[in-house]
Amino acid sequence: MVIGLDVGSTTIKCVVLDEDNRIVFSQYERHLSQIASQSARLLEHIRTNVLHGQSAKLMISGSAGMGMADRCSLPFIQEVYATRIAARKLTPQADVIIELGGEDAKILFLSHGMEVRMNGSCAGGTGAFIDQMASLLQISADEMDREAARAEKV
């Protein structure tokens, strides 16, 4: 089993894969600046309810995950690199990846090597901005995602 824990500026994302790389658990939640306690609670939940005594490899990514990984002597993987690995494996024909974080937005161009661009100091278009827009529309971010998936024009 493999646990991927992405600890960003506003949220914790976690996925657990089995030996066949199938998702057996995933969670997305705001950490409300309680990074250590929320991460510990989530990992304890996984240990008790998902792993059932099995061992697992843990990888940490994200802007807040770097410090946590360092303090706990755990492996850290840079999120852009992790995204590239996942895209190659899951969607090898992908040419561009857009990654929206809580405080920044990145675009990865995959053709002819890899080029990464990132927004400056403006948080427009980031996760925090998306949350605010969903709130104004009185829908959840998940509902906004489903609506965007059904859109015919971008």
C-alpha positions, 0 to 999 in steps of 0.5 A, a space after each residue: 500500500 502507498 499513502 500520498 499526503 499532499 499538505 497545502 496552504 489551505 487543505 490536506 489531500 490524501 489517497 491510499 493505493 493498493 498493490 494494483 494502484 487502485 484507490 482504496 481511500 481518498 480524502 480532501 479537507 481543509 486543515 484550518 491551519 491545524 496542519 499537524 493535528 489534522 494530518 495526524 488524525 487523518 493518518 490515524 484514521 487510515 491506519 485504523 480503518 484502511 490499512 488494518 495492520 498492513 504496512 504502507 509507504 508514505 510520501 508527502 508533498 505540498 507547500 506545508 508538507 515540506 516542513 512536516 516531512 523534514 521534521 518527521 524525517 519522512 520522504 518528500 516529493 515536490 508536487 510538480 514532479 509528483 503531478 508529472 509522474 502521475 500524468 505520465 502513468 495515468 494520462 500519457 497523452 496529456 500535453 498540458 497540466 493546470 494545477 490550482 493550489 490554495 495560493 498559487 496556480 501552475 501550468 505545466 507544458 509537457 511537450 518537448 521536455 517540461 516547462 513550468 509557469 506559475 502565477 505571481 503574487 495574485 491568488 486569482 484562479 487559485 483554490 482560495 479564489 475557487 472556494 470564494 466563487 463557489 460560496 458566492 454561487 451558494 454551491 460547494 467546490 465539488 458541485 462547481 467542479 461537476 458543473 465545470 465538467 459538464 460545460 461545453 465551452 471553456 
